[in-house]
Amino acid sequence: MASWYERTILPKFLSCACSGPQMMRQRSRLVPRASGRVLELGVGMGLNLAFYDPARVTSVSGVDPAPELRAMAEAAPRPEGLPVEILPGVAEDLPFAADSFDSVVCTFTLCSVHSPEQALAEAMRVLRPGGRLFYCEHGLAPEADVARWQRRIEPVWKRLAGGCRLTRPIESLLEGAGFPTAGAECGFLPKVPRFAGWNVFGETAKG
């Protein structure tokens, strides 16, 4: 059962942390690229829903384990006429058949899932051949001094931020799951604390 903090404080903390101007700018750049039948891993508060292009997208299915966040996603703005379903579930065990989706969208999600390797394996499974993964994630910085601070801060940050890890090697995780990262945009987001600001952004296809 979720704690009082998880039910009442955490959704507000995440809303503030995940809806900052730089993060919303990245969402606005990435999400309109999705097309066809779309799965969103860790739909959270539904912050991406407003950016889907209904001329390109036939439906959006969003999965999240937290009922408080799913309720926020249900109420989140989205384009008129866009079919959206918000479902309980975890990224590591998706309730969908193989080859079900044309696009998978994963934004600031791999930091908090229990097993990013399994979550990406599931994304690969449910994507049709040639389907695309659209990703925007924060993770382990390549600069040694920043990475040291990330490791120091992470134990406390993880407790405050719903299990969010600061030190996951996003490019290595994607490559290990069979998603090439050639062409990914990598860098620190401006006006975001550097311990949380290393961003990996791009799209890749299932072979």
N, C-alpha and C positions, 0 to 999 in steps of 0.2 A: 504494500500500500504506500502511495506517495506521502511524503512528510508534509507538514504544514508549510515549510519553506518551499518545497517543490510545487505545491498547489497554489500558493499565494504570491510569494516574492519572486521565485525564479521566472515565471512568465514575464513579469515586468522588467526584470534584469535583462532577459534575452531580447525583449522588444527594444530596449534601449541600445543594447550592444549590437544587434543584428540589423538595425534600421538606420544606422549612421549614414551620412551623405555619401561617403566613399563606397560603402558596401551596396547601397542602393544604386549608385552609378554602375557598379559592376553587374548587378542584377539586370539593369536596364539595357546593358550592352549584350548580355549573354542570352537571356531568356527568349527574346524575339526570334532567335535563330532556330528554335525548336519547331518541329513540324510533325504532322500526322497524329498518331495516337501517342501521347506523352505520359511518361511516369516520372513523378517527382519524388526523389528519395528524401525523407526527412522534411516533409512539407512545412512543418513547424507552424508558424503563425500565418502562413499564406502570403508572405511578403513578395513572392514572385508572381502571384496570380495576375496582378494588374498588367504585367508585361508580356503576356502571351498574345500572339497575333491570331485572332480568330479566323483570318483568311488562310492561315497556314496550318492551324491546329484543329483536329477533329474532336479531341477530348483530352482532358488532363485527369490523371489519377494520382492523388497525393497520399503518401503513407507516413504515419507518425505514431509512435507508441504513447504519447502523452495526451490524455483527454483534454487537459486545459488548453494545450496548443491547438489541438484539432478544432476545438470550439472557436478559437480565434480565427483559424483558417476558414471555417465555414462562413464567418461573417466578413472576411476580407474582400475588398473590392476586386472585381475582375471584369473583363469586357462583356458587354451584353451578349447573351446567346452562347457564351462559351460553356460547353458541358464540363462540369468539374465534379469529381467524387472524392471525398476525404475519408480515408479508411484507417482503422487501427492496424498496426503491424510494425515490424522492425525490418530494416534494410537487409539484415542477414538472412531473412526467411520470408521472401515475398510471396503473397498469395495469388500468384499469376502463373499461367502456363509459359513454357519456353517460347521464344520468338513472338511475343505478344505486342511489343512496342516498337515504334519507329524512332523514338527519342527517349533518352533518360536524362533528366536534369538533376544535378547534384551540386548544391550551393551551400557552403559552410556547414557541411553535414559529416564528412569523413573524420572531423576532429572529435565527434562525440559518440559515434557508433561504437559498440563493444569490439567488433572485429571489422576493421576497414577492408581486410583481405576478403572476408566472406561477403561483405556488402557489395564489393566490386565484382566478385564472382557471380552474385545474384543479378547484378546489372547486366553482365555479359550474357547470362542465361536468358533473361527476358527480352533482350534486344533481338530483333530480327537480323538476319545477315545483311550487312550494309547499314544497319541502324547506327545512330550516333549518340555518343555520350557528351553532354555539355557540362563542363565542370568549372567551378570557381571556389577554391578552398584556401584556407590559411594553414600554415604548418611550420615545420622546422626551417629556420633561416640558415643560409649557407655561411654567414659571417660567424666566426667562432665566439666573439664576445656577445652577440645577440643570443646565440644558441645557449650559452652558459646561463644567461639570465632567464631564458625560457625554461630551462631545466630547474632552476631555483624557484621560479614562480609557479610552475605547473601544479604542484601538489595542492596549493591553496586555491589557485584559479579553477582547478577541476571541481573542487567542492562547491565553489560559488556559482560556477557556470554550467551546472547540469552535466558534468562529466567531460566537458570540453578539454581536449589535450592540445598543448601548444607545440609539441615536438614530433608530430607525425610527418614522415618524409613523403609528401604527396606525390611527387614525380615517380619515386621508386615504387610506391604502392600502385599507381596507375600502370606503370610498365610491367610490374609483376603480374598484374591481372590480365595482361594482353592488350592494354589500351596504349598505343604509342603516343608519346607526348611531344613529338617533333612539332615545332611551331607554337608551343605553349608560351604565353606571356608570363614572365616571372619577375617580381619586384616587390618592393615595399609600397603599400598604399600610403599616399600622402595624408598627413594629419591623423594617422592612426598610430598608437603606441607601437614601437618597433617589435616588442615581444609578441604582439598579436597581428602584426601587419604584413608578414611575408605572404604574398598571394601568388597562387598558381592558377592560371585562367586559360581556357581553351576548349576545343572540341576534338573528338577523335571517333573513328568508326570501328565497328565490329567487323572483323575480316570474314 
